[in-house]
Amino acid sequence: MKEERNLKISFTKSGSGSESTRVSLPIKWIRELGITPDDREVEVTLEDDKIIISKKK
């Protein structure tokens, strides 16, 4: 099943000037991956023009 969402990335700057980003993912997707507050480690891969997030095994 394929489900798409248009999301926005938040950009923040620390006091030292370094920049960071965040994106909020739908909780439904996180639950479908089996990610919980106690088991939240994921593997993130940049492949060509895609970011792939997988639950770490």
N, C-alpha and C positions, 0 to 999 in steps of 0.2 A: 504494500500500500504506500502510495506516495502522497505526502501532504506538504504543501508549501506555505510559507508565511513571509511577509515582508517585515523585516525588523530593522531597527536602527542601532548603530554602535555608539556607545557613549565614550567620549574622550575626556580624560582628566589630566591635570598637571599638578605635580607635587610642588612643595615649597622649594625644592632644589632645581626645579625646571624639567625634571624627567616626565615623560608622557606615558600614559597607560590607557588601555581600552577595555571595555566590557560589553558583552552582549547578553541579554536575558533570553533564555530559551523557555518555551512553553513547558510547564510542569508535566503535562501529559507525555511529552517526548522523553523527558528525563525518567519518568516512571516506566515507560515502555522499554527503556534501556536497562532497567533494573538498578538505577543509581539511587542510593539512599544517603541520608546524612552520615551514616556510619560506614558506608561503602561507596565513596564518591570519587575514587581515582579513575581518571579517563586518559585515553591516549588520543592526542591531537596530531593530525598529519596534514601537511600542505602538499597537495598533489596537483600540479599544473595550476588551474585557476579555481581549485576547490579546497575548502577546509573540511576535513573529515573528523568527526568526534565519535570515538568508540569507547565502550566501557572496558577498562583494563582487566584482563583475565589473569 
